[in-house]
Amino acid sequence: EMVWLFDSYTDVGGRDNNEDAYCVLTRDDACLFAVADGLGGCKCGEVASALAVQTLKAHFLESPLTLDMGQAFAAVNAAILAQQTETGIVMKTTLTAVYCTPEKTVVANVGDSRSYLIRNDRIVFQTVDHSVAQMAVLAGEITADELRQYPKLNLLTRALGRETVKADVTELPADVCDRILVCSDGFWEYVYENELVQPAASPAAWLTALRTVHAQRIPSRNDNHTAVAAMRRREKE
């Protein structure tokens, strides 16, 4: 059977407070890896991202082997809208998550935090950002490589905390990948796709290598950055 090993970190970067949140959960042969990045550069972004992760966590723990990611993301959105109503503060967040069971791998996202699935040192699946920059890529105005230099990179077209918002949910085979990286834009903006796939002996070694690259590129007033790295290990029969 397959066992996921993982490592994770979050860093405030050059900001005053950290509006990123993440979780790594395993139960009953199922795993959940998620990252949320609160919008708005005020305390409310922090509240929205924490609420997103907490709500998703609760849904996973309720039914680890039969989690419905579409429903779970809808519940997250409802929780954030309820918090807005209660506080009178508009708060929004991104959320991207990978859910693995012995039967399937499910990826869901809203916003521009990313999930990458890697197999044999090649990206086999990655989430599509809900951003103006990504729309420019899809329209053929810029290439995927030019996306990071796009002037309004942080402008989102979709976030949790809006009246009607739907997650992109993709269901894939259980063995689709041997590595998973889930991260906020403060991370992927400075680490390129061809660097993500470098071979690594363990999730900790992989994350350390990626963070070394990241540290060389970030400006001083950089954003919060968060990443969860997971690698599959086959247990001896």
N, C-alpha and C positions, 0 to 999 in steps of 0.2 A: 504493500500500500504506500501511498504518497503522503509525505509530511511536509508542511510548509514551515520553513524557518524564516524569521523576519527581524528587521531592525528598523528603527524610526527615530526621527528627531524633529524638533521645531525650534526656530530661532527668531527673535524679535527683529533682527537685522538693524537697520539704522532708524527704526521708528520708535515712538514712545511706548506703544503697547502692541501686544501681539494679537491680531484678529484672526489668526489661523487656528484651527482645531483639527485633531485627527483621532482615529481609533484603530486599534488592531485587536481583533477578537477571534478566539477559536472555541468552538463547542460542538460536540457530537459529530466530528469529522467535517465540520463546516468552518470556513474562515471568512472574515469580513475585514477589508482594508479600506479606510475612507479618509479623505481630507476635505475640509471646508475652509473657505477663505472669506471672511466677513467684509462687506463693502462699506465704503463711506468714510474711512479714516476717522471715525469717532467711536466712542465706547460701544455704541449699538451694534457695530459690525462684529465685535467680540461676542456679544450676547447672541446674535443670530447664528454665528458659526458653531458656538458651543451647543446651542439648542438643536441645530441640525444634526450634529454628531450624536448627542444624547438620544434624540428621537429615533434615529436610524438604529442605534445600539439596542434600544428597548425592543424594537420590532424584530431584530435579529435574535435576541435572547428569548423572545416569546416563541419563535419557531425557527430554530437554527437550520433545519434541513428543508423547510418549505417557505423561506422568505420570498415574498413577492416584491421585487425592487421597485416596480412602478407604483405599487400601492404605498410602499414605505416612503418613497420620495414625495408622494402626494400628502402623506401624513406629516412629513417634515414641513412642507409648505404651509399646511393648515396650522401647525403649531407656531410657526413664525408669524403668520397673519393674526393669530389669536394674541400673540405677544404685542404686536403692533397696536391692536385694538385696545388692549389693556393699558399700555404705557403711553399711547399717543405718539410714539416715535416710529418713523419708517425705518425698518432695518432689513437688510438683504444679505444673502450669502451665496457663494458657489457651493457645490458639493459634487464630488466624484467618488465612486466606490466600486470595488471589485469584490464579488461574492463567489466563493468557491465551495462546491460540494463534490462528493465522489461522482456525481452525475453530470455536472455542468459548471461553467464559469459564466457569470453574468456581470456585465459592466454597465453602470448607469452614471449619467452626469448631467449637471445643469451649470452653465457658466464656463470659466476658463481654467479651472483646476484640471489637471490631466491624469489619465490612467494610461500606462503603456504596458502591453503584454509582449514579452520577449521569448523567443524560442531559438535555440542554437545560435545565439548572438545576433539575432535579427528581430526587428520589431514586426510582429505579426498582426497587431491591432493597436490603435490608439484612439482615444476619444477625440471628437471634433469640438473645438472651442465654440461657445456661443458668444462670438465677439464680432465687432465690425471688421477687425483685421482678418479674421477667418472668412468672413463674407467676401472680402476683397480677393482672398486666395481662391475661393470657390467660383468667383466671377471671372477669374483669370486676369485680374488687374495686377496682382503681385504673385510671386512664387511662394511656396511654403517656406523656403529659406529666407525670404525677405520679410516674412511676418514679424520676426523679432525687432526689426528696425521700423516697423510701421508707426507713424506719429501718434495715433490714438490707440495704442496697443491695449490699454485697460478698459476700453469702452465695451461694455457687454450688451448683448442683444437678449440675453435670458439670464435670470437669477431667481433664486428662491426668495419668496417674500412679495410676490406679485399675485394678483387675483387669479389669473389663469396661467399656469406654467406647467409644462410637461417635460419630464426627463427623457433623454434619449436612453433607451435600454437595449442592450445587445446581448443575446444569449449565444454562447459558444460552447464547443465540446469541453469536457473536463480537462483533457490533456492538451489544450490549445497552446499552453506556454509552460516554460520552466522557470520564468522569472516575471515578477510584477513590480512596477514602480508606480506609486500614486503620489502626486505632488502638487503644490500650489504654484501659481505663475511666478512667484518670487524665486522659485527654484528652477523651473524649466526654461525660463527666459535666458538663463546664463549657462545652461548645459545643453549642448546640441544632441540631436538624435543619434548621430554616429558615435558620440561619446558615451551615451547611455548603455550601449550594447557591449562595452568592453567586458571581457571575461573576468570573473571574480570567484574567489574560493568560498566566500560566505556573504550573507547580506550586509554584515558590518563592514567587511572589506570593500564591498561594492559601493556602499554609501560613503565611506571614507574617501575613496577614489573620486567619486562624483563631487563631493563637497570640496575637495582640493581644487578641482577645476572651477567650481562655482566661486570659491574665495578669490581666485585670480582675476575674475571678471567683474565682480559687483562694484557699483559706485558706492561712495560712503553713505549716502542717504538711501540705501537700498530698502526694499520692502521686506516684510516678514517672509521667511522661507521655511517650508515644511516638506518632508518626504517620508514615505513608508516604502521600504524595499523588502521583497519576499523572494525566496528561492525554494524550489521544490527539491526534496531529497527522497530518493526511493529507499524505503525501509527494507532490510533484508527479510526475505520470506521466512 
